[in-house]
């Protein structure tokens, strides 16, 4: 079962702080929808660019994508 990483990009001097806050909402969504996977995270890519992400099973992707509107996605390799 393939897993996908849905990604939200945040830019600017407060990007990491905003991404961390967004992750809180992703975790709330996981609890509300009782999703099997509960993998979320935040990564600081540069001083001015951070991401929040959520990992979902491929067959769950469409409704979650439509509800949460991630900026992009990629195959999750477990790293």
N, CA and C atoms as an extended XYZ file, in Angstrom:
237
Properties=species:S:1:pos:R:3:atomname:S:1:resname:S:1:resid:I:1 pbc="F F F"
N         0.845       -1.173        0.000 N   UNK     1
C         0.000        0.000        0.000 CA  UNK     1
C         0.896        1.244        0.000 C   UNK     1
N         0.816        2.011       -1.067 N   UNK     2
C         1.687        3.174       -1.218 CA  UNK     2
C         1.218        4.317       -0.321 C   UNK     2
N         2.187        5.030        0.246 N   UNK     3
C         1.892        6.180        1.096 CA  UNK     3
C         2.361        7.453        0.390 C   UNK     3
N         1.585        8.509        0.559 N   UNK     4
C         1.884        9.793       -0.060 CA  UNK     4
C         2.069       10.856        1.015 C   UNK     4
N         2.988       11.768        0.748 N   UNK     5
C         3.280       12.869        1.662 CA  UNK     5
C         2.656       14.134        1.076 C   UNK     5
N         1.625       14.652        1.758 N   UNK     6
C         0.993       15.903        1.351 CA  UNK     6
C         1.741       17.039        2.034 C   UNK     6
N         2.083       18.085        1.267 N   UNK     7
C         3.005       19.116        1.751 CA  UNK     7
C         2.383       20.500        1.626 C   UNK     7
N         2.545       21.281        2.687 N   UNK     8
C         2.150       22.687        2.687 CA  UNK     8
C         3.419       23.516        2.870 C   UNK     8
N         3.647       24.467        1.956 N   UNK     9
C         4.836       25.316        1.991 CA  UNK     9
C         4.516       26.641        2.685 C   UNK     9
N         5.448       27.086        3.503 N   UNK    10
C         5.331       28.386        4.160 CA  UNK    10
C         6.643       29.130        3.963 C   UNK    10
N         6.518       30.394        3.629 N   UNK    11
C         7.711       31.198        3.334 CA  UNK    11
C         7.706       32.467        4.161 C   UNK    11
N         8.913       32.962        4.429 N   UNK    12
C         9.068       34.184        5.190 CA  UNK    12
C         9.813       33.921        6.489 C   UNK    12
N        10.106       34.996        7.222 N   UNK    13
C        10.903       34.841        8.440 CA  UNK    13
C        10.206       34.024        9.526 C   UNK    13
N         8.874       33.934        9.497 N   UNK    14
C         8.125       33.166       10.492 CA  UNK    14
C         7.648       31.818        9.948 C   UNK    14
N         8.237       31.369        8.852 N   UNK    15
C         7.737       30.169        8.172 CA  UNK    15
C         7.733       28.934        9.071 C   UNK    15
N         8.767       28.740        9.869 N   UNK    16
C         8.815       27.549       10.732 CA  UNK    16
C         7.716       27.603       11.786 C   UNK    16
N         7.510       28.751       12.376 N   UNK    17
C         6.473       28.910       13.394 CA  UNK    17
C         5.081       28.658       12.806 C   UNK    17
N         4.855       29.146       11.603 N   UNK    18
C         3.568       28.947       10.936 CA  UNK    18
C         3.381       27.467       10.586 C   UNK    18
N         4.431       26.821       10.100 N   UNK    19
C         4.358       25.403        9.769 CA  UNK    19
C         4.059       24.572       11.021 C   UNK    19
N         4.675       24.914       12.134 N   UNK    20
C         4.423       24.203       13.382 CA  UNK    20
C         2.957       24.352       13.808 C   UNK    20
N         2.418       25.538       13.631 N   UNK    21
C         1.007       25.758       13.963 CA  UNK    21
C         0.105       24.960       13.013 C   UNK    21
N         0.457       24.937       11.752 N   UNK    22
C        -0.342       24.189       10.775 CA  UNK    22
C        -0.340       22.692       11.111 C   UNK    22
N         0.773       22.194       11.590 N   UNK    23
C         0.845       20.776       11.963 CA  UNK    23
C        -0.167       20.448       13.058 C   UNK    23
N        -0.411       21.363       13.967 N   UNK    24
C        -1.427       21.156       15.010 CA  UNK    24
C        -2.779       20.869       14.369 C   UNK    24
N        -3.129       21.646       13.345 N   UNK    25
C        -4.409       21.456       12.663 CA  UNK    25
C        -4.441       20.137       11.884 C   UNK    25
N        -3.314       19.733       11.332 N   UNK    26
C        -3.261       18.440       10.644 CA  UNK    26
C        -3.518       17.303       11.630 C   UNK    26
N        -2.934       17.395       12.815 N   UNK    27
C        -3.154       16.370       13.836 CA  UNK    27
C        -4.611       16.350       14.287 C   UNK    27
N        -5.220       17.522       14.399 N   UNK    28
C        -6.637       17.595       14.759 CA  UNK    28
C        -7.500       16.925       13.688 C   UNK    28
N        -7.157       17.137       12.435 N   UNK    29
C        -7.892       16.518       11.330 CA  UNK    29
C        -7.776       14.990       11.395 C   UNK    29
N        -6.583       14.491       11.648 N   UNK    30
C        -6.357       13.052       11.758 CA  UNK    30
C        -7.238       12.463       12.859 C   UNK    30
N        -7.296       13.133       14.005 N   UNK    31
C        -8.131       12.648       15.106 CA  UNK    31
C        -9.612       12.698       14.742 C   UNK    31
N       -10.036       13.798       14.144 N   UNK    32
C       -11.449       13.973       13.798 CA  UNK    32
C       -11.915       12.938       12.781 C   UNK    32
N       -11.063       12.620       11.817 N   UNK    33
C       -11.410       11.669       10.757 CA  UNK    33
C       -11.001       10.237       11.086 C   UNK    33
N       -10.356       10.052       12.243 N   UNK    34
C        -9.907        8.739       12.701 CA  UNK    34
C        -9.093        8.017       11.621 C   UNK    34
N        -8.111        8.729       11.072 N   UNK    35
C        -7.257        8.161       10.037 CA  UNK    35
C        -6.276        7.173       10.647 C   UNK    35
N        -5.985        6.132        9.893 N   UNK    36
C        -5.082        5.071       10.352 CA  UNK    36
C        -3.663        5.600       10.534 C   UNK    36
N        -3.162        6.327        9.555 N   UNK    37
C        -1.816        6.893        9.656 CA  UNK    37
C        -1.871        8.183       10.465 C   UNK    37
N        -0.863        8.392       11.272 N   UNK    38
C        -0.798        9.636       12.034 CA  UNK    38
C         0.596       10.246       11.926 C   UNK    38
N         1.134       10.206       10.728 N   UNK    39
C         2.474       10.745       10.492 CA  UNK    39
C         2.336       12.181       10.015 C   UNK    39
N         2.872       13.111       10.793 N   UNK    40
C         2.925       14.517       10.416 CA  UNK    40
C         4.312       15.023       10.772 C   UNK    40
N         4.633       16.209       10.310 N   UNK    41
C         5.913       16.783       10.671 CA  UNK    41
C         6.108       18.161       10.108 C   UNK    41
N         7.215       18.742       10.511 N   UNK    42
C         7.633       20.069       10.059 CA  UNK    42
C         9.102       19.969        9.703 C   UNK    42
N         9.476       20.581        8.597 N   UNK    43
C        10.888       20.648        8.208 CA  UNK    43
C        11.223       22.070        7.811 C   UNK    43
N        12.341       22.541        8.304 N   UNK    44
C        12.843       23.861        7.909 CA  UNK    44
C        13.820       23.649        6.766 C   UNK    44
N        13.463       24.147        5.589 N   UNK    45
C        14.302       23.946        4.412 CA  UNK    45
C        15.370       25.028        4.293 C   UNK    45
N        14.996       26.264        4.583 N   UNK    46
C        15.936       27.395        4.644 CA  UNK    46
C        15.432       28.329        5.742 C   UNK    46
N        16.132       29.425        5.967 N   UNK    47
C        15.679       30.405        6.957 CA  UNK    47
C        14.329       31.012        6.581 C   UNK    47
N        13.997       30.958        5.297 N   UNK    48
C        12.777       31.596        4.812 CA  UNK    48
C        11.768       30.607        4.218 C   UNK    48
N        11.971       29.303        4.420 N   UNK    49
C        11.065       28.307        3.829 CA  UNK    49
C        10.970       27.085        4.746 C   UNK    49
N         9.739       26.800        5.171 N   UNK    50
C         9.487       25.611        5.987 CA  UNK    50
C         8.254       24.909        5.431 C   UNK    50
N         8.150       23.636        5.740 N   UNK    51
C         6.980       22.872        5.294 CA  UNK    51
C         6.342       22.165        6.483 C   UNK    51
N         5.043       21.958        6.365 N   UNK    52
C         4.312       21.039        7.236 CA  UNK    52
C         3.855       19.920        6.318 C   UNK    52
N         3.812       18.698        6.840 N   UNK    53
C         3.397       17.591        5.985 CA  UNK    53
C         2.570       16.578        6.764 C   UNK    53
N         1.859       15.779        5.980 N   UNK    54
C         1.005       14.729        6.503 CA  UNK    54
C         1.109       13.549        5.547 C   UNK    54
N         1.228       12.342        6.080 N   UNK    55
C         1.346       11.149        5.246 CA  UNK    55
C         0.007       10.420        5.255 C   UNK    55
N        -0.450       10.042        4.052 N   UNK    56
C        -1.733        9.347        3.904 CA  UNK    56
C        -1.549        8.143        2.985 C   UNK    56
N        -2.462        7.182        3.097 N   UNK    57
C        -2.487        6.075        2.146 CA  UNK    57
C        -3.004        6.608        0.813 C   UNK    57
N        -2.494        6.062       -0.262 N   UNK    58
C        -2.841        6.553       -1.595 CA  UNK    58
C        -4.353        6.575       -1.830 C   UNK    58
N        -5.072        5.558       -1.391 N   UNK    59
C        -6.514        5.526       -1.647 CA  UNK    59
C        -7.282        6.567       -0.825 C   UNK    59
N        -6.675        7.122        0.206 N   UNK    60
C        -7.308        8.179        1.002 CA  UNK    60
C        -6.973        9.574        0.487 C   UNK    60
N        -6.043        9.667       -0.433 N   UNK    61
C        -5.482       10.952       -0.818 CA  UNK    61
C        -6.510       11.929       -1.368 C   UNK    61
N        -7.354       11.515       -2.302 N   UNK    62
C        -8.251       12.464       -2.968 CA  UNK    62
C        -9.167       13.234       -2.020 C   UNK    62
N        -9.912       12.564       -1.141 N   UNK    63
C       -10.784       13.351       -0.253 CA  UNK    63
C       -10.006       14.246        0.714 C   UNK    63
N        -8.844       13.766        1.168 N   UNK    64
C        -8.029       14.578        2.072 CA  UNK    64
C        -7.446       15.768        1.317 C   UNK    64
N        -6.948       15.517        0.117 N   UNK    65
C        -6.418       16.601       -0.722 CA  UNK    65
C        -7.493       17.654       -0.973 C   UNK    65
N        -8.696       17.215       -1.325 N   UNK    66
C        -9.772       18.157       -1.620 CA  UNK    66
C       -10.191       18.953       -0.389 C   UNK    66
N       -10.133       18.335        0.786 N   UNK    67
C       -10.528       19.016        2.017 CA  UNK    67
C        -9.450       19.969        2.534 C   UNK    67
N        -8.181       19.563        2.439 N   UNK    68
C        -7.098       20.323        3.083 CA  UNK    68
C        -6.246       21.150        2.125 C   UNK    68
N        -6.357       20.927        0.844 N   UNK    69
C        -5.675       21.727       -0.185 CA  UNK    69
C        -4.158       21.873        0.026 C   UNK    69
N        -3.431       20.754        0.040 N   UNK    70
C        -1.970       20.869        0.137 CA  UNK    70
C        -1.408       21.548       -1.108 C   UNK    70
N        -0.233       22.119       -0.965 N   UNK    71
C         0.424       22.793       -2.088 CA  UNK    71
C         1.033       21.801       -3.067 C   UNK    71
N         1.449       20.651       -2.554 N   UNK    72
C         2.063       19.644       -3.418 CA  UNK    72
C         2.098       18.319       -2.675 C   UNK    72
N         2.563       17.292       -3.358 N   UNK    73
C         2.666       15.980       -2.750 CA  UNK    73
C         3.781       15.184       -3.398 C   UNK    73
N         4.166       14.106       -2.738 N   UNK    74
C         5.194       13.210       -3.267 CA  UNK    74
C         5.016       11.847       -2.630 C   UNK    74
N         5.646       10.859       -3.202 N   UNK    75
C         5.618        9.520       -2.623 CA  UNK    75
C         6.431        9.553       -1.336 C   UNK    75
N         5.886        8.969       -0.295 N   UNK    76
C         6.562        8.928        1.010 CA  UNK    76
C         7.421        7.687        1.083 C   UNK    76
N         8.696        7.890        1.328 N   UNK    77
C         9.628        6.767        1.378 CA  UNK    77
C        10.001        6.367        2.796 C   UNK    77
N         9.310        6.936        3.767 N   UNK    78
C         9.574        6.577        5.149 CA  UNK    78
C        10.710        7.324        5.804 C   UNK    78
N        11.266        8.289        5.100 N   UNK    79
C        12.388        9.064        5.648 CA  UNK    79
C        11.902       10.416        6.076 C   UNK    79
